[in-house]
Structure formats: C-alpha cells, structure tokens
Amino acid sequence: MIYLASQSPRRAELLQQIGVSFHKLACEIDETPIPGEVPSEYVLRMAREKAAAGWQELLTLDSPKMPLLAADTTVVCNDQILGKPQSSDDARRMLAMLSGSTHQVMTAVAVTDGRQLQSELSVTDVVFNDLSSQLIDDYIASGESTDKAGAYGIQGYGAVLVASMSGSYSAVVGLPLMETSRLLTQFNVPFWEAR
C-alpha cells in the first residue's frame, strides 16, 4: 500500500494495472517554471516538490506512514514547456504547434518515505499527424484537451492525432510503469502479486 499524491484518474488506473494498492492524497504546489529552467529539470522538480508536499500533508493526518508517490507530466516542443491550456484558444495554439512535428513528453516520478526521496525521468518522442483546423476544432470541442499537458490525451480521442511514438506509452498517459516499478522496488513495495 502506498499514497498517491495525484488526483489524476489516469495515474490511478496505471497503478491498478500493475497491482499497486494506494490511497489518494491531495496536494497543491506552484507549478510555475523558474526562468531559464530546462524542461527535464522542471518536470523532475515538479514531481519531487509534489512528493515533498504530499509527505508534509501526510504528517498532518492520523494515518499510517507508507511510501508516497507523485508524478508530473509535461509536453515539450522546441524546448518550450506546454502545460495545461488556459483556454480553447491556448489549446488551439498548442495543437497547431504540435501538428506535423515531433515533440517530447516528459514524465517524472518521485517516491518518498520521509527519510529519502528518489526520482526518475522518462522521455518519449511523439510524432503528430498534420492536423487540419477542423480536426483541431473538433478535438477541442470534445472537451478532452482542457486538463491535459500539451492539450491532448493519447489514451482518448487524442490517439488519432498521433502518427507514431518512440518510448513509453504509459509515460505519455501520465506514469511510466517501468520507472515506477523500479522506484517502488527500492521502497520494498510489491507491484504485482503472483496469480
């Protein structure tokens, strides 16, 4: 059993996929990039800060202290961090930027038990199809782009936007399972049971 410092249903589903039991824990941090911060450092810092904030929240609760996992995903195009869109126009701008090009999806995972904090980074190259204005508008109208980095979700309708990818599918969804299992092993958390 662990704590998951995330409200993402996608991360919850991915942990369930590998047999990890968890309790969700809400925590908020400032996700503003530091001027000049490179995307890989940014996403690692976000995961670590979420884990640290989650642990501080856990200390205020009368709950057993078990390892806590946090993660952060960002889309990077031409070294520019694309977070969650602020509006439909912002989503349209992001999707037009991604159209017909290769971008990176960076997902960092951090695990802490209050004594140590370990983290790993997964980087996946994603190639987008050439997107027509109509396809972009239709996708935005679906509502799927609103709460996702880079304004798309590969596990939903957004799959039709993607021509190919090289790397971890689960990381693009929001949690790289290989890196996650490696970190959980360091904290003696089993990630599946023999059937």
MIPAGU-103476 format. One record per atom (N, C-alpha, C): residue number from 1; atom name; x, y, z. Coordinates in pm, 1 decimal, decimal comma. Each point is the difference from the previous one (the first is absolute). Layout:
<sites>
SITE num atomo        x        y        z
SITE NUM    CA        X        Y        Z
...
</sites>
This chain:
<sites>
SITE num atomo        x        y        z
SITE   1     N     84,7   -119,4      0,0
SITE   1    CA    -84,7    119,4      0,0
SITE   1     C     88,4    124,7      0,0
SITE   2     N    -35,4     97,0    -84,5
SITE   2    CA     71,4    127,0     -5,0
SITE   2     C   -102,0    112,9     -0,8
SITE   3     N     50,3    122,8      6,1
SITE   3    CA    -81,8    117,9    -24,3
SITE   3     C     31,5     51,0   -139,8
SITE   4     N   -103,0     45,4    -69,1
SITE   4    CA     14,8     60,9   -131,6
SITE   4     C    -34,6    147,1     13,4
SITE   5     N    101,0     85,9    -13,9
SITE   5    CA    -22,0    144,9     11,0
SITE   5     C    -39,4     53,0   -136,5
SITE   6     N   -117,9    -39,7    -44,7
SITE   6    CA    -51,1     41,5   -130,9
SITE   6     C   -149,2    -26,3     -3,5
SITE   7     N    -71,9     87,2    -65,8
SITE   7    CA   -143,6    -21,5    -19,9
SITE   7     C    -28,4    -54,9   -139,6
SITE   8     N    106,4    -29,7    -75,6
SITE   8    CA    -14,8    -46,7   -137,3
SITE   8     C    -61,6   -139,2     -5,3
SITE   9     N   -115,3    -15,1    -65,7
SITE   9    CA    -56,6   -134,2    -14,6
SITE   9     C     88,3    -89,5    -86,6
SITE  10     N     75,6     60,4    -90,4
SITE  10    CA     88,6    -78,7    -87,2
SITE  10     C    112,8    -62,9     80,5
SITE  11     N     60,5     75,2     91,6
SITE  11    CA    106,8    -57,1     83,4
SITE  11     C    -55,2   -109,9     90,0
SITE  12     N   -119,3     21,8     52,1
SITE  12    CA    -62,9   -102,8     84,5
SITE  12     C    -20,5   -128,8    -79,7
SITE  13     N    -49,5     11,5   -123,3
SITE  13    CA    -22,8   -118,2    -83,4
SITE  13     C    130,8    -72,4    -30,2
SITE  14     N    106,4     75,6    -25,2
SITE  14    CA    128,6    -62,3    -32,1
SITE  14     C     57,4    -73,0    121,2
SITE  15     N    -13,3     56,9    119,6
SITE  15    CA     45,6    -70,9    120,1
SITE  15     C    -80,9   -127,7     21,3
SITE  16     N   -130,6      8,8    -22,3
SITE  16    CA    -84,1   -119,4     13,8
SITE  16     C     41,3   -107,2   -101,1
SITE  17     N     41,6     44,0   -118,7
SITE  17    CA     40,8    -93,3   -105,7
SITE  17     C    114,9    -89,7     44,6
SITE  18     N     91,5     55,9     82,2
SITE  18    CA    113,0    -81,3     46,6
SITE  18     C    -20,1    -50,6    143,6
SITE  19     N   -123,4      8,1     48,4
SITE  19    CA    -33,1    -62,6    126,9
SITE  19     C     42,8     74,4    124,4
SITE  20     N     19,5    132,8    -10,0
SITE  20    CA     40,8     78,5    117,1
SITE  20     C   -123,5     56,6     69,5
SITE  21     N    -15,0    -29,2    129,5
SITE  21    CA   -108,9     55,8     79,4
SITE  21     C     41,5    136,5     53,2
SITE  22     N    -93,1     94,4      3,1
SITE  22    CA     36,3    135,7     40,9
SITE  22     C   -119,3     74,2     57,8
SITE  23     N     32,3    103,8     76,8
SITE  23    CA    -96,2    100,1     45,3
SITE  23     C     37,3    129,8    -69,2
SITE  24     N   -100,0     70,7    -50,7
SITE  24    CA     27,9    129,4    -62,8
SITE  24     C     16,0    108,0    105,7
SITE  25     N     89,1     92,6    -30,0
SITE  25    CA     26,8    111,8     90,0
SITE  25     C      7,4    126,2    -85,6
SITE  26     N    -73,5    102,8     38,3
SITE  26    CA      0,7    124,2    -77,8
SITE  26     C    110,3     92,1     51,1
SITE  27     N     72,3     59,4    -92,4
SITE  27    CA     97,0    103,4     38,7
SITE  27     C     17,2     96,4   -116,9
SITE  28     N     17,5    125,2     33,4
SITE  28    CA     14,7    104,1   -101,8
SITE  28     C    137,2     64,0     13,6
SITE  29     N     63,9     25,7   -114,8
SITE  29    CA    126,3     73,9      0,0
SITE  29     C     -5,4    103,9   -111,3
SITE  30     N     91,4     93,6      4,5
SITE  30    CA     14,6     98,8   -106,2
SITE  30     C     73,3    -67,8   -115,8
SITE  31     N    -63,7     -6,5   -115,8
SITE  31    CA     59,1    -70,0   -114,1
SITE  31     C     64,1     95,0   -100,7
SITE  32     N     31,4    120,9     43,3
SITE  32    CA     62,2     97,8    -89,6
SITE  32     C    146,4    -35,8    -25,5
SITE  33     N     39,3    -10,5   -128,2
SITE  33    CA    142,0    -25,0    -28,4
SITE  33     C     87,8    115,8     47,6
SITE  34     N    121,0    -32,2     42,7
SITE  34    CA     98,8    101,5     36,0
SITE  34     C     59,9     53,6   -129,6
SITE  35     N     15,6    132,2    -14,4
SITE  35    CA     58,9     53,5   -122,8
SITE  35     C    133,2    -69,0    -33,0
SITE  36     N     12,4    -47,0   -123,5
SITE  36    CA    122,4    -66,3    -44,0
SITE  36     C      6,4   -148,2     33,1
SITE  37     N   -102,1    -52,7     70,4
SITE  37    CA     -0,4   -140,9     39,1
SITE  37     C    -23,8    -88,3   -123,0
SITE  38     N     86,3    -99,8    -19,0
SITE  38    CA    -19,3    -89,6   -114,3
SITE  38     C   -113,4    -96,7     32,9
SITE  39     N    -73,5    -45,0   -102,3
SITE  39    CA   -119,1    -81,9     24,8
SITE  39     C     25,0   -124,9     84,2
SITE  40     N    109,7    -71,6    -22,8
SITE  40    CA     25,1   -122,4     77,9
SITE  40     C     18,6     32,2    147,7
SITE  41     N     68,6    110,1     30,3
SITE  41    CA     18,1     40,2    140,1
SITE  41     C   -132,8     44,6     60,6
SITE  42     N    -81,1     68,8    -81,0
SITE  42    CA   -130,0     47,5     46,6
SITE  42     C    -89,3   -117,1     42,0
SITE  43     N    -13,2   -101,1    -88,0
SITE  43    CA    -92,5   -109,2     28,4
SITE  43     C     49,2    -84,6    117,7
SITE  44     N    130,8    -16,9     13,4
SITE  44    CA     54,1    -69,6    117,2
SITE  44     C    -26,0     79,9    127,0
SITE  45     N     19,2    130,1     -6,1
SITE  45    CA    -25,3     85,2    117,9
SITE  45     C   -147,5     -7,8     40,1
SITE  46     N    -90,0      2,2    -99,1
SITE  46    CA   -143,0     -6,3     30,6
SITE  46     C    -35,0   -130,7     71,7
SITE  47     N     50,0   -112,9    -50,2
SITE  47    CA    -30,1   -128,9     63,6
SITE  47     C     54,9     -4,4    142,1
SITE  48     N    123,6     48,2     17,8
SITE  48    CA     60,3     -0,7    133,9
SITE  48     C    -75,0     91,9     95,8
SITE  49     N    -38,5    119,6    -48,6
SITE  49    CA    -73,0     93,2     87,1
SITE  49     C   -138,2    -53,9     36,0
SITE  50     N    -65,3    -67,6    -96,0
SITE  50    CA   -129,8    -60,8     30,7
SITE  50     C     15,4   -109,7    105,8
SITE  51     N    107,0    -79,5    -13,3
SITE  51    CA     23,9   -105,8     99,0
SITE  51     C     27,4     60,1    137,4
SITE  52     N     81,9    103,3      5,4
SITE  52    CA     32,2     64,5    127,7
SITE  52     C   -124,6     64,2     61,7
SITE  53     N    -80,4     67,2    -82,6
SITE  53    CA   -122,7     63,1     49,8
SITE  53     C    -99,2   -106,1     46,6
SITE  54     N     -8,6   -110,1    -73,8
SITE  54    CA    -88,4   -109,4     39,6
SITE  54     C     41,5    -59,0    133,6
SITE  55     N    131,8    -13,8     20,9
SITE  55    CA     48,4    -55,4    127,4
SITE  55     C    -31,2     95,0    115,1
SITE  56     N     16,2    129,4    -23,0
SITE  56    CA    -33,7     97,7    104,0
SITE  56     C   -148,5     -5,9     33,9
SITE  57     N    -83,6    -18,5   -101,1
SITE  57    CA   -144,1    -14,8     22,8
SITE  57     C    -27,6   -127,7     79,5
SITE  58     N     69,3   -106,6    -33,3
SITE  58    CA    -17,7   -127,8     69,0
SITE  58     C     35,6     10,9    147,7
SITE  59     N    101,1     81,0     31,8
SITE  59    CA     41,7     17,7    139,1
SITE  59     C   -108,0     66,2     85,4
SITE  60     N    -92,7     73,0    -64,8
SITE  60    CA   -107,8     66,0     74,7
SITE  60     C   -116,5    -94,5     26,0
SITE  61     N      3,5   -118,6    -63,5
SITE  61    CA   -110,9    -93,8     12,5
SITE  61     C     34,6   -112,5     95,9
SITE  62     N   -102,4    -53,3     62,1
SITE  62    CA     18,9   -116,1     88,3
SITE  62     C    -14,0   -125,6    -85,2
SITE  63     N     99,1    -20,6    -86,4
SITE  63    CA     -1,8   -111,9    -94,3
SITE  63     C    134,2    -70,6      4,7
SITE  64     N      1,7   -130,2    -35,6
SITE  64    CA    127,7    -70,9     -3,0
SITE  64     C     94,9     65,5   -100,3
SITE  65     N    128,0      1,4     32,4
SITE  65    CA    100,1     60,7    -88,6
SITE  65     C     56,3   -107,1    -92,7
SITE  66     N    -42,7      7,0   -124,5
SITE  66    CA     44,5    -93,8   -102,8
SITE  66     C     60,7     81,4   -114,1
SITE  67     N     76,4    -62,3    -89,1
SITE  67    CA     58,9     76,2   -110,4
SITE  67     C   -105,3     77,6    -79,4
SITE  68     N     42,2    114,3    -48,7
SITE  68    CA    -88,8     88,8    -74,0
SITE  68     C     58,4     22,6   -139,1
SITE  69     N    -84,2    -10,2   -101,3
SITE  69    CA     41,6     17,7   -138,7
SITE  69     C    -65,1    124,3    -58,5
SITE  70     N     79,4     78,6    -71,5
SITE  70    CA    -52,0    115,8    -72,6
SITE  70     C     60,3     -1,9   -140,2
SITE  71     N    -66,3     66,2    -93,3
SITE  71    CA     50,8      3,7   -137,3
SITE  71     C    -40,4    131,3    -65,4
SITE  72     N     71,9     33,1   -105,5
SITE  72    CA    -35,0    117,7    -78,7
SITE  72     C     29,9    -29,6   -145,7
SITE  73     N    -88,6     44,9    -86,6
SITE  73    CA     16,8    -19,7   -144,5
SITE  73     C     -5,9    135,4    -68,7
SITE  74     N     92,2     20,6    -91,9
SITE  74    CA     -5,4    120,9    -81,1
SITE  74     C     32,8    -33,8   -144,2
SITE  75     N    -55,0     78,4    -88,8
SITE  75    CA     26,7    -13,0   -143,0
SITE  75     C     98,9    109,3    -37,5
SITE  76     N    101,0    -36,4    -77,6
SITE  76    CA    105,7     93,8    -37,1
SITE  76     C     11,6      3,8   -151,8
SITE  77     N    -12,6    119,0    -55,0
SITE  77    CA     12,9     17,8   -145,1
SITE  77     C     97,7    114,7    -24,2
SITE  78     N    107,4    -29,0    -72,7
SITE  78    CA    103,4    101,3    -25,0
SITE  78     C     49,5     62,6    129,6
SITE  79     N     25,3    -84,0    100,6
SITE  79    CA     48,0     41,5    132,5
SITE  79     C    -98,3     88,1     76,4
SITE  80     N   -124,1      6,9    -46,4
SITE  80    CA   -102,7     77,9     68,8
SITE  80     C    -92,0    -94,3     76,4
SITE  81     N    -22,4     29,4    128,7
SITE  81    CA    -87,9    -79,8     85,2
SITE  81     C   -144,9     33,9    -32,2
SITE  82     N    -77,6   -103,1    -33,9
SITE  82    CA   -142,4     19,0    -26,4
SITE  82     C    -77,8    -66,4    112,4
SITE  83     N    -49,9     79,8     90,9
SITE  83    CA    -78,5    -52,7    111,0
SITE  83     C   -144,6    -18,4    -40,1
SITE  84     N    -88,7      4,7     96,6
SITE  84    CA   -143,4    -10,7    -29,2
SITE  84     C    -46,8    131,1    -62,4
SITE  85     N    -80,8     -5,9   -104,5
SITE  85    CA    -44,4    124,0    -65,6
SITE  85     C    -88,2     83,9     91,9
SITE  86     N     15,2    130,7    -11,1
SITE  86    CA    -78,2     92,2     81,7
SITE  86     C   -136,0     32,2    -61,0
SITE  87     N    -16,0    -29,9   -129,7
SITE  87    CA   -124,0     32,1    -72,3
SITE  87     C     -4,5    -82,6   -127,6
SITE  88     N   -112,1      7,5    -70,9
SITE  88    CA    -10,5    -68,4   -129,8
SITE  88     C    100,5     55,8    -98,6
SITE  89     N     19,8    131,3      3,3
SITE  89    CA     98,2     60,8    -90,4
SITE  89     C    140,7    -49,1     30,9
SITE  90     N     30,4    -17,1    128,8
SITE  90    CA    131,0    -50,1     40,0
SITE  90     C     18,0   -144,8    -46,4
SITE  91     N   -106,1    -80,8     13,0
SITE  91    CA      5,2   -138,8    -47,4
SITE  91     C     20,8     -2,2   -151,3
SITE  92     N    -69,3     86,7    -71,2
SITE  92    CA     13,2      8,2   -145,7
SITE  92     C    143,4     35,4    -37,7
SITE  93     N     60,4     94,0     72,0
SITE  93    CA    139,2     40,6    -25,6
SITE  93     C     94,6   -117,1     20,0
SITE  94     N    -19,4    -74,0    109,3
SITE  94    CA     87,3   -114,2     30,2
SITE  94     C    -12,6   -108,2   -106,6
SITE  95     N   -122,7    -35,5    -34,7
SITE  95    CA    -21,3   -107,2    -97,2
SITE  95     C     53,9     38,0   -137,5
SITE  96     N    -15,1    127,2    -37,0
SITE  96    CA     55,8     46,5   -128,0
SITE  96     C    152,8     -8,9      2,5
SITE  97     N     60,3     28,4    114,9
SITE  97    CA    145,8     -9,1     14,9
SITE  97     C     46,4   -145,7    -12,8
SITE  98     N    -77,8    -93,4     55,0
SITE  98    CA     37,0   -141,9     -1,6
SITE  98     C    -26,7    -65,5   -135,3
SITE  99     N    -91,5     56,8    -78,2
SITE  99    CA    -40,2    -58,0   -127,9
SITE  99     C    118,7    -25,8    -92,8
SITE 100     N      9,8   -123,4    -49,7
SITE 100    CA    101,5    -34,5    -98,4
SITE 100     C    142,9      1,3     50,7
SITE 101     N     18,2     -4,2    131,5
SITE 101    CA    136,3      8,8     54,2
SITE 101     C     20,1   -104,0    110,0
SITE 102     N    126,4     -9,1     44,3
SITE 102    CA     35,3    -89,7    110,7
SITE 102     C     15,7     82,0    127,1
SITE 103     N    -58,7    -48,6    108,2
SITE 103    CA     18,6     65,1    129,5
SITE 103     C     35,1   -106,2    102,9
SITE 104     N     35,7     44,1    117,6
SITE 104    CA     33,6    -91,8    108,8
SITE 104     C   -106,3      9,0    109,5
SITE 105     N    -32,7   -115,2     54,2
SITE 105    CA    -80,8     -4,9    121,4
SITE 105     C     93,9    -45,6    110,6
SITE 106     N     14,4     85,1    100,5
SITE 106    CA     87,4    -29,4    113,4
SITE 106     C    -85,6    -25,5    123,0
SITE 107     N     19,4   -117,2     59,4
SITE 107    CA    -69,8    -32,2    124,1
SITE 107     C    103,1    -38,7    104,5
SITE 108     N     -5,5     69,4    111,8
SITE 108    CA     87,6    -30,6    113,1
SITE 108     C    -83,8    -64,4    109,8
SITE 109     N     59,4    -96,3     68,0
SITE 109    CA    -63,0    -68,1    113,5
SITE 109     C     91,0     17,3    120,2
SITE 110     N    -59,6     27,7    114,9
SITE 110    CA     77,3     11,8    124,4
SITE 110     C    -70,0    -80,7    108,5
SITE 111     N     80,7    -69,3     80,9
SITE 111    CA    -52,7    -77,9    112,6
SITE 111     C     78,4     38,9    124,6
SITE 112     N    -73,8     20,3    109,6
SITE 112    CA     64,8     31,7    127,8
SITE 112     C    -63,2    -79,6    112,2
SITE 113     N     80,2    -24,9    102,8
SITE 113    CA    -52,0    -61,0    123,2
SITE 113     C     28,8     91,0    119,4
SITE 114     N     33,9    125,9    -29,6
SITE 114    CA     30,8     96,4    104,8
SITE 114     C    146,6      3,5     37,2
SITE 115     N     73,0   -106,8    -32,0
SITE 115    CA    143,5     -4,2     27,6
SITE 115     C     80,3     23,4   -127,5
SITE 116     N    -46,2    -59,1   -108,6
SITE 116    CA     66,9     18,6   -128,6
SITE 116     C   -103,2     31,3   -107,3
SITE 117     N     44,3     65,5   -105,6
SITE 117    CA    -84,9     31,7   -113,6
SITE 117     C     77,7    -38,3   -125,6
SITE 118     N    -56,3    -91,4    -77,2
SITE 118    CA     63,3    -45,4   -123,8
SITE 118     C    -88,5     39,0   -117,5
SITE 119     N     62,5     31,2   -113,1
SITE 119    CA    -79,9     38,1   -116,9
SITE 119     C     63,9    -51,4   -128,0
SITE 120     N    -83,1    -12,5   -103,3
SITE 120    CA     45,5    -40,4   -132,5
SITE 120     C    -77,6     79,1   -104,6
SITE 121     N     61,8     11,6   -117,3
SITE 121    CA    -59,0     75,2   -111,1
SITE 121     C    -13,3    -90,7   -121,1
SITE 122     N   -114,4      7,8    -66,1
SITE 122    CA    -23,1    -71,4   -125,6
SITE 122     C    -26,1    103,0   -109,1
SITE 123     N     66,2    -16,7   -115,6
SITE 123    CA    -19,4     91,4   -112,8
SITE 123     C    -42,8    -82,3   -121,4
SITE 124     N   -112,1     36,4    -58,6
SITE 124    CA    -54,5    -69,2   -116,4
SITE 124     C    -16,0     98,4   -115,1
SITE 125     N     46,1    -39,4   -118,4
SITE 125    CA    -20,7     80,3   -120,6
SITE 125     C   -134,5    -36,8    -60,9
SITE 126     N    -82,0    100,9    -27,2
SITE 126    CA   -131,8    -20,7    -60,2
SITE 126     C     -6,3     80,8   -128,8
SITE 127     N    -41,8    -65,9   -108,1
SITE 127    CA    -14,4     66,3   -129,7
SITE 127     C   -148,2     18,9    -27,8
SITE 128     N    -38,9    124,4    -27,1
SITE 128    CA   -139,3     30,3    -31,3
SITE 128     C    -23,5     -2,9   -150,3
SITE 129     N   -121,3    -41,3    -38,8
SITE 129    CA    -45,4     16,1   -137,6
SITE 129     C    -12,6    148,9    -31,1
SITE 130     N    -12,7     33,0   -127,8
SITE 130    CA    -37,8    135,9    -37,9
SITE 130     C   -147,1     16,1     36,6
SITE 131     N    -29,4     97,3     83,6
SITE 131    CA   -136,4     18,8     48,7
SITE 131     C    -68,1    113,9    -74,3
SITE 132     N   -116,5    -26,2    -53,5
SITE 132    CA    -77,4    106,9    -63,7
SITE 132     C    -60,9     88,5    108,5
SITE 133     N    -35,4    121,4    -38,1
SITE 133    CA    -67,0     90,7     94,6
SITE 133     C   -129,7    -62,0     50,0
SITE 134     N    -71,2    -71,3    -88,9
SITE 134    CA   -126,5    -62,6     37,3
SITE 134     C     22,3   -109,2    104,5
SITE 135     N    104,7    -82,1    -21,1
SITE 135    CA     29,4   -106,0     96,4
SITE 135     C     36,6     58,9    135,8
SITE 136     N     79,7    106,5     -0,7
SITE 136    CA     36,5     66,6    126,1
SITE 136     C   -124,9     52,1     69,8
SITE 137     N    -87,5     67,2    -75,3
SITE 137    CA   -123,1     54,5     58,8
SITE 137     C    -89,4   -111,3     55,1
SITE 138     N    -11,6   -111,0    -76,7
SITE 138    CA    -83,8   -111,0     44,8
SITE 138     C     56,8    -62,9    127,4
SITE 139     N    132,1    -12,3      4,4
SITE 139    CA     62,2    -59,9    118,4
SITE 139     C    -20,6     89,3    122,1
SITE 140     N     18,8    129,7    -16,1
SITE 140    CA    -21,6     92,3    111,7
SITE 140     C   -145,7     -5,4     45,6
SITE 141     N    -93,3    -10,4    -96,0
SITE 141    CA   -142,8     -6,3     32,6
SITE 141     C    -34,0   -126,2     79,9
SITE 142     N     81,7   -104,5    -12,5
SITE 142    CA    -25,3   -123,6     75,5
SITE 142     C     19,5     21,8    150,5
SITE 143     N     73,4    105,2     35,7
SITE 143    CA     26,0     30,0    140,9
SITE 143     C    119,4    -72,8     57,1
SITE 144     N     61,0    -88,0    -78,2
SITE 144    CA    108,8    -82,1     51,3
SITE 144     C    129,2     78,0     22,6
SITE 145     N     16,8    111,3    -71,1
SITE 145    CA    128,4     72,0      6,5
SITE 145     C     15,2     86,6    124,4
SITE 146     N   -108,8     26,5     71,9
SITE 146    CA      4,9    102,1    104,5
SITE 146     C     94,7    -25,7    115,4
SITE 147     N     12,1   -124,4     46,4
SITE 147    CA     77,1    -24,5    122,3
SITE 147     C    126,1    -81,6    -25,3
SITE 148     N     53,1      9,5   -122,0
SITE 148    CA    115,6    -82,0    -33,0
SITE 148     C    115,2     83,5    -53,4
SITE 149     N    121,5    -35,0     44,8
SITE 149    CA    119,3     67,9    -50,5
SITE 149     C      6,7    -14,4   -150,8
SITE 150     N     30,9    110,1    -67,3
SITE 150    CA      8,6     -3,1   -145,6
SITE 150     C   -134,5     -3,0    -68,2
SITE 151     N   -107,6      5,9     76,5
SITE 151    CA   -137,5      6,5    -50,7
SITE 151     C    -48,0   -128,0    -68,2
SITE 152     N     61,8   -116,2     33,9
SITE 152    CA    -52,5   -124,7    -55,3
SITE 152     C     25,0   -117,1     94,7
SITE 153     N    -82,5   -102,9    -17,5
SITE 153    CA     18,0   -123,5     75,5
SITE 153     C      8,5   -117,0    -96,1
SITE 154     N    111,9    -68,5     -0,6
SITE 154    CA     21,6   -110,1    -94,9
SITE 154     C    -91,2   -118,3     27,5
SITE 155     N    -49,5    -12,0    124,9
SITE 155    CA    -81,8   -115,0     35,6
SITE 155     C   -145,9     19,0    -38,9
SITE 156     N    -34,7    114,8    -53,7
SITE 156    CA   -138,2     26,9    -39,3
SITE 156     C    -10,2     30,9   -148,5
SITE 157     N    -85,9     98,1    -32,5
SITE 157    CA    -15,4     41,2   -139,4
SITE 157     C    132,5     47,4    -59,2
SITE 158     N     86,7     51,8     85,7
SITE 158    CA    128,1     53,4    -45,2
SITE 158     C     87,9   -101,4    -69,7
SITE 159     N    -32,3   -128,4     13,3
SITE 159    CA     78,7   -103,4    -68,5
SITE 159     C      0,3     21,4   -151,0
SITE 160     N   -106,2     58,2    -55,7
SITE 160    CA     -5,6     20,0   -145,5
SITE 160     C     92,2    112,7    -45,9
SITE 161     N     52,0     78,4     92,2
SITE 161    CA     90,8    108,7    -35,7
SITE 161     C    142,2    -50,7    -19,0
SITE 162     N     29,6   -118,0     55,6
SITE 162    CA    136,5    -51,4      8,5
SITE 162     C     32,3    -94,2   -116,3
SITE 163     N    109,5     31,7    -71,5
SITE 163    CA     45,9    -87,0   -108,7
SITE 163     C     85,8   -112,9     53,4
SITE 164     N     90,0     30,7     93,9
SITE 164    CA     88,6   -102,2     56,8
SITE 164     C     61,4     51,8    128,8
SITE 165     N     63,8    -90,5     70,6
SITE 165    CA     69,9     39,3    121,2
SITE 165     C    115,9    -94,9     25,9
SITE 166     N    100,0     50,8     70,7
SITE 166    CA    115,6    -79,9     37,4
SITE 166     C     26,5     23,0    147,4
SITE 167     N    -28,7   -103,4     80,1
SITE 167    CA     16,6     14,2    144,1
SITE 167     C   -111,4    -70,6     73,2
SITE 168     N    -41,3     54,5    112,1
SITE 168    CA    -96,6    -63,4     89,6
SITE 168     C   -141,0     54,9    -19,6
SITE 169     N    -91,1    -86,8    -44,1
SITE 169    CA   -140,3     40,4    -14,0
SITE 169     C    -56,5     42,1    135,6
SITE 170     N     28,0    -80,9    104,6
SITE 170    CA    -57,5     31,7    131,2
SITE 170     C     50,3    134,3     52,3
SITE 171     N    122,8     38,1    -36,9
SITE 171    CA     52,3    131,0     41,8
SITE 171     C    -76,4    112,5    -66,9
SITE 172     N    -38,0    -20,3   -126,7
SITE 172    CA    -78,0    102,7    -70,8
SITE 172     C   -137,7     12,9     64,3
SITE 173     N    -55,4   -111,7     45,7
SITE 173    CA   -128,8      3,3     70,0
SITE 173     C     14,8     71,2    134,8
SITE 174     N    117,2    -14,4     65,2
SITE 174    CA     19,8     71,9    125,6
SITE 174     C     84,3    -68,1    106,3
SITE 175     N     41,9   -126,7    -24,7
SITE 175    CA     80,8    -68,9    100,9
SITE 175     C     83,2   -109,7    -68,1
SITE 176     N    131,8     20,0    -11,4
SITE 176    CA     82,8   -102,6    -63,8
SITE 176     C     12,9   -121,7     91,0
SITE 177     N    -60,2   -111,5    -41,7
SITE 177    CA    -11,9   -114,3     90,1
SITE 177     C    132,6    -69,2     28,0
SITE 178     N     92,0     -3,7    -96,1
SITE 178    CA    129,0    -63,3     27,8
SITE 178     C     75,0     77,8    108,4
SITE 179     N      9,6    130,8    -16,9
SITE 179    CA     69,4     83,0     99,0
SITE 179     C    -72,1     -3,0    134,4
SITE 180     N   -133,2      0,4     -3,8
SITE 180    CA    -78,7     -5,5    123,2
SITE 180     C     27,0   -130,0     75,8
SITE 181     N     -0,6   -111,3    -70,8
SITE 181    CA     24,4   -128,1     67,1
SITE 181     C    141,2     -6,6     57,2
SITE 182     N     95,8     59,6    -71,4
SITE 182    CA    138,7      0,6     48,7
SITE 182     C     10,7     81,5    129,3
SITE 183     N    -67,9    114,6      3,3
SITE 183    CA      1,8     82,3    121,7
SITE 183     C    -71,3    -70,1    115,5
SITE 184     N   -115,1    -58,2    -28,1
SITE 184    CA    -74,4    -67,6    107,5
SITE 184     C     80,1   -115,7     59,0
SITE 185     N     75,6    -69,2    -84,7
SITE 185    CA     84,8   -108,4     48,4
SITE 185     C    103,1     51,1    100,6
SITE 186     N     52,4    120,9    -24,3
SITE 186    CA     96,9     58,8     93,5
SITE 186     C    -61,9     24,8    137,2
SITE 187     N   -134,0     17,5      2,8
SITE 187    CA    -70,7     24,9    126,3
SITE 187     C    -74,0   -125,8     48,6
SITE 188     N     40,0   -115,1    -56,1
SITE 188    CA    -56,6   -129,9     39,9
SITE 188     C   -151,2     -8,0    -17,9
SITE 189     N    -49,9     65,3   -104,2
SITE 189    CA   -141,9     -6,3    -31,8
SITE 189     C    -18,6    -99,5   -114,5
SITE 190     N    -76,6   -108,1     23,9
SITE 190    CA    -24,1    -94,1   -109,7
SITE 190     C    -92,8     61,9   -103,9
SITE 191     N     25,5    -28,7   -127,3
SITE 191    CA    -85,1     63,2   -101,1
SITE 191     C    -83,3   -100,3    -78,9
SITE 192     N      3,8   -127,1     34,4
SITE 192    CA   -103,6    -92,5    -42,3
SITE 192     C     10,9   -123,5     85,3
SITE 193     N   -110,0    -72,9      3,5
SITE 193    CA     -1,8   -122,4     79,0
SITE 193     C     -8,5   -117,5    -96,3
SITE 194     N     66,2   -110,2     35,2
SITE 194    CA    -10,0   -120,8    -81,7
SITE 194     C   -144,1    -47,2      0,6
SITE 195     N    -43,8    -46,8   -114,3
SITE 195    CA   -140,7    -46,1    -10,6
SITE 195     C     -5,5   -151,4     15,7
</sites>
